[in-house]
Amino acid sequence: MTPRVAVSIAGTDSGGAAGLAADLTTFASLGVHGACVVTAVTAQDTLGVRSVHRVPVPEVGAQLDAVRGDLPVAAAKTGMLGGAAVVDLVAGRLGRGGDQPVPLVVDPVLVATSGAELGDRAVIAAYRRVLLPVATVITPNADEAEALLGRSLPARDAAAALADLGCMVLLTGGDPDGGECTDWWAVPGQVPVALPHEAVVTENDHGTGCTHSAALAALLARGEAPLEAATLAARFTADRLRAGRDWDLGRGRGPVAHTHSAPEETR
């Protein structure tokens, strides 16, 4: 059967843990063909981001046009967008009300785990002004939610406040409690719902947010309802964290496991 297609609009990670590397391998693991639009090239390893080279906006648009002009895109997700003009571009072409709307998952990548800034005030303002109102689901962690809202709120309230901008919200993270973490699912005009899931203790967690949001996009591309896709995406991510928790790769926080089994005859 011909697979569904999802496109990731994000930056590269030279260490192979996050960004497009995580997105494309996650799509493949879930049976979805992955296309990509490169917004930035980073020099990055398990210790942090060393440099960022942003792709010119016309080239980002050309990549997106090439994908959409040839492939039947069933869902899209964003990672690091790098500039307000790229945020505007994505909102205009892919979000609800755009010329070819598809389910759009927005992972608002603003600050790397190492602390490197990947989105400035203009980017945050553009997210709020044009992208979040046309997104299907956004997947911020607590720090990203605080940046988008401009204030710190309890997770439940933060999810509700972000949903007021017009999109569904999957606020990820939360401190582990008895082996579980709690995400919060919020829909505009409704009471947020707690989504507890397994907490995997590991130092190999570089790329977790990208993997989670890519899994959500792949599941939407396959036709899953948003809440079911959110639940399954958490389960998939926990499985990948378990698979790589004993790895010894890199000098910092190692990568989430993005490997999967090859056919028997190629092993």
N, C-alpha and C positions, 0 to 999 in steps of 0.2 A: 504494500500500500504506500502511495506517495505520502511523505510526512508533511505535517503542517510546518509553516515557516514562522520563525520569530527573528526579529532584528534587535541587536543591541547597539545603542549609541553611547559610546563610552571611551575611556582612555585605555592605553595599554599598560601592562605591568611587566617589566622586563624579567621579574622573578617568577612569573607564571602563576601567581597566587590569586590575584584580584583582577578587577577590570574585565576587559574582553576575554582574557584567558579563562577566568572563572565562568563567565557568561556562556561562552561557546561550548565548553565542556559540559556544563550543566544542561544546556539545551540538548546536546547529544545524548547524555545519560537518560533523558526523559523522552527520547524518541522524536525530537523536534529538530528540523534543519535550522542551523543558525547562520544568519547573515550579520554583517557588522558594518558600522560606520565609526571611523576613528576620529575622535575629537581632540585627543592629545596623546603625545608619546612621553612616557615617564621613564626616567632612570630610577629604578626602584628595586629594593631587595627586602629581605625579612627584617632589616633594621630600620627601614624608612624610605622616604622619597628624597632622592638626591637632586633631581631637576625635572622640570616640566616644560615640554615644547608643545604649544597649542597649535592645532591645525587651523589654517585660515578658514573663515566662515564659508566663503564660496566653495571650497573643497569639501567641507562637511556637507553642504547642500547637494553637491554633485554626487557624492557617495550615496546619500539618501535617495536621490532621484534615480540613480542606477539600480538600486535594490528594488524600489517600488515599481519601477517601470518594467521589471522583468520577472519578479517573483511575487506570488500571492501571499503577502505578509498577513499573518493571522493575529499577531500581537507584537508589541514593541516594548522595550524597556530602556531606560536611561540610567547611566552611571555618571561619571564625571563629565560635565558639559563644558567647563572651562571658561565660559564667558556669557554675559547676558544676551549677546546677539545670537548665540547658539540656542539658548533657552527659548528665545522668541521664535527661532526657526522651527524647532521641534514642536512647540505649541501650535504654530500655525499650520503645520503639515500633517501632524499625526493625532493631535488631541481631538476630543469631541468638538465638532464644529469646523474641523479642518477639512481640507479637500479630499483626503482619504482616511477618515478616522478608523482606528483599530483600538482594541483594548491596550491601554498604555499604562505601564508600571513605571513609576518614577522613584528611583532610589536617589535621594538628594545628597549626593556625595559632596560634602563641604569641607570636611577635615579628615585627614588620614589618621590612622591609629597612632602614628609617630608624632602627630601634632602639626604636620605640614598643612598649610592652608590651600585648599583646592577650589574654593569658591569665595569671592569677596562680597562686599555689601551689595554691589550692583547685581550679582548673580542671585543673591537671596531675594532681593526686591523683585527680580524678574520671575523667579519661582512663584512668589506670592501673587504677582500681578497677572501673569499669563499662563503659567504651566500647571500649577496645582488646580486651578478651576476647571481645566479641561482634561486632567488625568483621570484614569479609572481608579487606580489605587496608588498611594504613596507609601513608602516603607522606611520612614526615618527611624534612627535609634534615638535615645534620649538626648544626646548632644545635638543632633541635627534638628530635632523637634524644638529644642530651646533656641537654636539659631534662627529657625524659621519664624518662631513666635515672638522672638525678642525678649522672652522672659522664661523663667523656670516654673513649671507646674508639675503637680503629681501626674504620673503617666496617664491615668484615666482621663484627667481633665485636659491634658495636652492633646490626646487623641481626639477628644471631642472638639477642642478649639481648632485643630487643623481640619477636621471634617467640615467645620463651618465655612471653610474656604471653597467647598463645593466638590470634594472628592472623598472616596472611601480611604480609610487610613488603617494601616497595619503598623502600629508602633511596636518595634521589636526590643527585645532585651529584658531588663529587669534582673535584680539580684536573685541567684538561685536560692530556693527555699525547699529543703527536703528533696533535692534531686530534680526540682522543676523550676522553670522560668515562666514568666507570664508575659505574653504579648497582649496588646489591646487592639481590638477591632472596632472601628467607629464608622458609621454611615451617617451622612448628613441628616439631621433631624431625629436621630434615634439615640437611645442610651448605649454607650460603649459596652462591649462584651469582652470579658476576660478569656484569653485562649492560653491555658497552661500547656506546657509541653516539656519534654525531657531536657534537662540541663546536662551537657556533656563537659566534664572538666578536662581541659586540654590546653596546652600552650601552642598547639598547631591550629590556630584559628584565623590566620591571615586570609582574607577573602570571604569571611562568613556572610557579611551583608550582601555582597555581590551574588554569592551563591544562592542565598535565600530569595532575593528579588528576582533572579534569573529563573529559579524554579517556579516562582509564582507566575511569571510571564509565560513560561513554557506550558504550564498547566492551563492557563487561560487560553492559549493558542489551541490547546487540545479540546477546548470546549467546556472545561470545568466551571462551575459557578464560583464567583469570587470568594465566598467564605470557605467553601470546600477546598479551593485552590490554596488559600492561606493556610489551612490546616495541614494539607498534604505537603506544602512547601517546607513547613517547620519540621515535619517528619523526615523529609528527604535530607534537609540540612543536618539534622541530628545524626542521621546515618553516616553522612560524609565526615562529620567531626569524629565519630567513633572510629571510622575506617582509618583515619590518619593520626590518631592521638599518640601512637607509639613511634611515629616517624622521627627521624633525626636529620632534618634538612634545614640548612641555614643557621646563622648565628643569632637570629632574633626569634620572633614568633613565626613558627613554620606555617606552611600552607595547609589549607583545608584539602582533603583528599579529592582530587579530580580524576582519579583513575577508574577504569572499569574493565571488565573482563573481555579479552579478545576471543574470537572464535577458536575452538579447540585446535583446529588444524594449523593455526598460526603460532601456537605457543611453543 
